[in-house]
C-alpha cells in the first residue's frame, strides 16, 4: 500500500535520504524542515503517515506529535531520533506509533515500520470496510 507521507527534519540530508528510499517504494513524499512548517502542510494536505525527527529547533518531535494528535488522533506517526535509548523514547512515552533509533539500520527499520503501519491503516472505502469485517468474522 502506498501512502502520502510527511517527513519532518531540520537536517535536510537525513530527510532527503529517507525521501529517496520511500519514493522508490511508491510513496508520495512532502518534506518540511520544522514543526511549524509541518503543521502548515498538515492543514493543507491529507497525509497517511508522518515521520518526524525528535530534536529540532523551536518545536521538538514530541510537541509536534501532540499537536498532530489533537488535529487528527488516528494519524500514523513515526518518531526518529539519535537519542532513543538515552532519553527512554518509546511508543508509550512519545505517542508515536513507532520509534526508530538513528543508526546504520535506520532505513531498514523505517521501511518496515512504514509498510507495517500503512497495512494496518483502516480501509477508507465501504468495500474495504466490508472486506475487513468479513476477514474478522472468520
N, C-alpha and C positions, 0 to 999 in steps of 0.2 A: 504494500500500500504506500502510495506516495503522498507527501503532505506539504503544506506551506509552513515553513519553519522560519522563525525569527531568531537570529544569532545576535547576542549582545556581549560585546567585549571591547574594552578600551585598547586592547592590543590587536591592531589590525592584522598583523601577520598570523596570529593564532586563529582569528576569525576566518581569514582567507583560506587557511589550510582546511578548516572544518567545512567551509562553504564548498570548496572544490570536491571534497570527498562526498558530501551529501548530494551535491548536484549530479555527480556521476551516477548516483543511485536513483536519480529521477526526481528528487525533491526540488521544490521551488523555494529559494532562499532569499531572505531580506536580511541585511546587516545593519546594525547600529553600533555606535561607539559609547553609548551611555544609557543609563536607566531612563533619563528624561526623554531621549530620542526613542527609546523602546516603547514608552507609554504613548508617545505621539503616533508611532507606527501601529501600535495595538488599537488605537482609536480609529485609524483609517482602514485597516485591513483585517480580514479574518484569518487567524493562524490556527494550525492544528497543534503546534508544539513550539515552545520557546526554550532555547539553550542559552543560559546566561553564565557569565563569569561571576565569581564571588567578589573579588577585590577590584573595585572601580571607584574613581573619584566621585564625590558628591552623593551618590546613591549606590550602595553595595547591592550585591545579588539578593541578599535576604530581604532588604527593603523592597526591591523590585518584585520579588516573589509575592510578598504580602499585598502589594498594590494590585498585581495581576489577579491574584485570587479574589480580591474584592470585586474586580470588574467582571471576571469570568471564572467562577470557582472550579469548573471542570477542565480548564486549560491544562494541557500536559506540559510539565516543566522539568528540564534537566539542569542541574547546577554543576558547573565545572570549576575546580579550584586546585591550587597547588598546596592548600592548607587543610585538606580533608581530615587527616589524622591529627594534626596539631591542634585544630580547633574543634575536633569532635563533630564534624559536619556529617549528617546522615539525613535520610528521608524524614525521619521522625523529628529532627531538630530544626530542619530548614523549611519544610512544607513542599519541597521538591518531590517529583515522582521518581527521580533517580539522581544520585550524586556520584560524580566521576572525578577521580584524582588525576591531575595533570601529570602525565608520565609518558614513557615511550609507548605504552599500550593505550593511551588515551583515545586515539582514533578508533581502534577496535572496539573499545568499550562504548564509545559514542554511537557507532553504527549499530551495535547490538541493542543498546538502550532505545535508540530512535525506532528501530524496527519493532522491538517488543511493545513499546508504548503505542505506536500507531496501529499495531494489530489489535490491541485490546480496546482501542477507542470505540465508543458506541456507534453502531451504524446509524447514519442520519436519515436514511430513506425508509419509507414504510416497508418496502421489500426487504431491506436489510434487517429491520426490527423483526419482521416475520420469520426470516431465516434464523436469526439469533434465538428467538423464542422456541422455534422448532428444535434447534440444537440442544437448548437447555431442557426441553421436555423429554428428550431421550432419543 
